[in-house]
Amino acid sequence: MANRAKTVYITRRERFNAAHKLFNPNWTEAENEAFFGKCSNKYYHGHNFELFVTIKGTTNPETGMVMDLKKLKSIIKNHITEPLDHRNLNEDIPWLKGQIPSIENIVIAIWDILTPLLENSTLHSIKLIETENNFVEYFGE
């Protein structure tokens, strides 16, 4: 029986802690508070984020893997979680400057950073959990 190439999806979970505030500088404080509520607090607020990065590809016949998960862990750690961990997302992250650091904007930025770093696999989705009730998923569309 011949082996046919089959697409496999692999997910790596990482965590980071960060603070942000949701605030549109073109709005008044009252408008920001009316729309974003306590998330627009001038003193910021923090989250214990969980990040799920899912890649897809076919297995390498020599390794049986789509990608070495140690390498994926290293890419995520070096380019995403270390730069974000214990940081102020509004102030400290160059690739979020000029954006409201909503979880939607964060996952799009993470997608743009990770996509060119993956070898022999494709980024399928990114899921970012902000709270036990709030998360976002992005598929690059």
N, C-alpha and C positions, 0 to 999 in steps of 0.2 A: 504494500500500500504506500503510495507516494505521499510525502508530506506536502501539503498545500500551505501557502502563506496565509496566516490568519491574523487578523488584527486583535491585539491584546491591549487592554487599558490598565494602567498602573497608577495608583494614587499614593502620594507622599504627604503626610501631615506634619506641619510644623506649627510652632506657637511663637507669639511675640506680644509684648505689652507696649501700649503707646497711648498718648493723649492727643486729643484734638478738640476743636470746636467747629460747629457748622455755622458759618457766618458769611453772608454775602456783603462785601465791602461797599457795594452800590446801594445798599438798603440802610435805613436808619436802624438804630438798636431796637426800636419798637417793632419795626417790620421783621427783623431777624427773630426776635423773641416770639412774635405772633406765628411765624412759620416754623422755626426750628425748635421752639420751646426751650427747655433747660439745656438742650444740646448746644445752644448758642452762648452759654455762660462764658463771660469774659475771662474766667479763671480756668477754662478748659475742663475736660473730664476724660477719664481713662477707660480702657477696655483691655481685657485679656483675650486677644484675637487668636483664632484658630484658622490656619490656612491649609487648604487641601489643593494640591497641584496634581492634576491627572494628565498623564501623557498617553499617547497611543502609538503603536507601531507593530511590526512583525518581529518575532523572535529571531535572534542571531543563531544560526545552526551550531556555531562553535561554543556559545555560552548558554543558550536556552533562554536568554533575557532580551527584553526590548531595550533596556538601558540598565547599566550598573546603578543600583539604588544609592550606593555610597556617593557616586558622582552626582546624581540628582540632588541628594541631600546637601552636598557641598555647594552646588550652584545656588540652591534656594537660600542656604545659610549666608553665603558670601554676598549675594546680590540683593537679597530681600530682607530676611529676618534680622541679620546683624545690623544693617543700616536703619531698620525701623524700630528695633527693640529699645524700650525705655527712652523714646524720643517724642518730641512734640511734632506731630505730623503737619501742622500749619507752619511751623518755623524752621524745623531742622532738616527737612527732606527736599533736596534740590529738585527731584523729579516730580514733586507735588506742588511746587511753587506756582502761584497764580491760579490754583484750583481750590475749590472747596473740597476738603479731604473726607468726602462721604465714602462709604464702603464701595459704592459703585465706581467712583473715580479711582479709588485705590486698586481695585482688581483690574481695571483697564490698564493702569500704569504698570502693575506687576506683569500682566500679559505681555505688554510691549517690551519689558526688560527680559523676560524669560525666553520668548520665542526665538530670538537669534542664537541663544546659548545651547539649545538642545541639538544633539547629534543623533542621527539615525532614528529619531522619533519626532512626533508632532505634539504640540500642546493641544489637549482636547478641552480642558475646562479648568477654571479656578473657582474655588468656593472659599469665601471668607466669612467666618462667623464672628459677629461683633458681640452679640449677647445670646443667651439661650433661646431667645425668641426672634432674633434678627440676623439674617445672613443673606448673602448675595452669591449668585453663580454667574459666571461669564464664559461664553463659548467662542469669543473672538469675532462676533458678528457685529 
